[in-house]
Amino acid sequence: MFEPENEIERMLMRAAQEPSERSAFAEALIDAEIIVALVPEGGRIAPGPDGKTTVPEGTRLSLPSVMRGEQRLLPFFTAPSRARAWFKGDHVATPDRTRDLFGRYPEAFFVLNPGSDYGKEFTPAEVKRLLAGHFEEGAETITLPVGEELLLGHPSDVPDELIAALSREFSAEKSIRGAWLMLAARAGHPDQTWMLGVDHAGSWSNVLAAINRAVAGNVLKGRPLDAVPLESSSLASTLRTGIPIPAVKRGFFQKLFS
């Protein structure tokens, strides 16, 4: 049973249970003190007479990794006890800050509290988004500066969960007449985003609310989503060739926090 030991763990539990709490958790986590487990390379470490861990001179400590399939993730923890529960071998539980840890490995995948009842994985796109101060999981309305180059394309892997979630919410919003999804890449930006074009006949704020309800879980998988109203948009003709978001009469989607 997971009993929270500090405020960041209490926020983690609330975020797992209430999607509306996730942006507050992300904002608190980025500057929170967390724990990393450092393990010795080719040596041993042991408690001294005073109970404190003694690292022999010349011992090199390194950050271990977690394998999920073929994907390597770097673990970090919300408390020393979470590190001890996961790593049974010799290790040093060292305080760090999430921002500093993410900053040292911006291209890495991370996992918070592996093996625990409450944790979260972070993709490189999520890491960069949090480091940039973007804590909301919802959509952003995009306005392209004049002359900015934007490349649109079709994804090789169709995001079925995202499409199902958007379809469910859009079907309940009568002002939405159609929507299409593509991948977007901006000049000078290495990471791709989702680009959603929406044909609507009402308030744009209602459209954004529907999108934010759809992406309240982890369907974005760390990849940001930009939304654009198709009326008078220079992207309209291209976006209408994207993946259509089908209308459904009813549906169910279970929100996960992972």
KACORCOR-V392339 format. One line per field, one symbol per residue. phi: phi as a letter, one per 40 degrees, with the letter a starting at -180 (. if undefined). A space follows every 10 residues. Layout:
# KACORCOR-V392339
phi->???
This chain:
# KACORCOR-V392339
phi->.cbcbacccc cccccccbdc cccccccccc bccbbbcbbc bgabbaccdc gccbbddgcc bbccbbbbgb ccbccabcad ccccccbccc abcbcabddc ccccbccccb bcfdgccbaa cbcdccdccc ccgbbccccb ccbccdgccb bbacccbccd ccccccdccc ccbcccciab bacbbccgbc ccbcbbcbca bacccccccc ccccbccbcc fgccbbbbcc cgcccdcccc cccccccbca aaaccbba
